[in-house]
C-alpha cells in the first residue's frame, strides 16, 4: 500500500469520523481455508457480541504461486463471512502473500477482522487531547498515542488512526518550539525480526513531514519488544494492543 493511499484513507476517515474499532485475527492450517475449531469459537463469540464488522483482510504464506495465494486468501475471507452470517461487508481485501507478517509461515496464514468496539474507553481517552497532554507534559515524559493502530505485521496505518494523527499535527503546529522523539513498539514476538517498530515510528514521522513539520523538530526510533507494558507472550488482545504502540517523548517544549 503506497503512502499516498494511506494518507487518502486517513483523510477520508477523519472527514467521516470513523468510530473506534478493534480487531480479531483468525489463523488457518497450511493450504486450507477451512476454519479450525478455535477459529469457529472465536467467530461465534464475535457474532454473539453484536459488534459491527467493518472490514476483512485475507493473507497467506509464500508457499504456492501469487495467483493461487490470492485465491486462497479470498476463500479464507469467504469462510469467515459465511460463519458470521453477514454478506453486507463491502470492505474485503485479499492480499495473499503481498504482506508477510512474521518469519514463521504459519503466522502468516490468517484473516484480519476489523470491527467497531463497544468499549467506552476511547471516548474517555479522547476527552484529553494530545495537545493538552503535551502542554501539561514535562521534558522527558512519554505520551502514548492511543487509537493509533497498524495492520498487524506491517507499518500501514488503520484508517481509525486519522484522528490522533491530526491531533498530533495540530499540537506540533500550535507549539512551534516543541521537539519530539517518536518511539515505536511491537507485540506478539520474541524480537523485532523486520525492524517493524522503527518502520511504524517512521510512518508517523513521515506523516508529519508531509504536512510541513520541520524534520529538525523530530526524530524516530524503534524499541522492538524491549519495553513491553505487559509480559510477552501476551494473554489478551488488550495486552497485545498495549504493547504494539507508538509513543511521543517530549525533548523540548
Buried (B, 14 or more C-beta within 10 A) or exposed (E): BEEEEBBEBBEEBBEEEBEBBBBBBBBBEEEEBEBEEEBBEBBEEBBEEEBBBBBBBBBBBEBBEEEBBBBBBBBBBBBBBEBBEEEEBEEBBBBBBBBBBBEEBEBBBBBBBBBBBEEEEBEEBBEEBBBEBBEEBEEEBEBBBBBBBBBBBBBBBBBBBBBBBBBBBEBBBEBEEBBBBBBBBBBBBEEBEBBBBBBBBBBBBBBBBEBEBEEEBBBBBBBBBEEBEBEBEBEEEEBBBBBBBBBBBBBEB
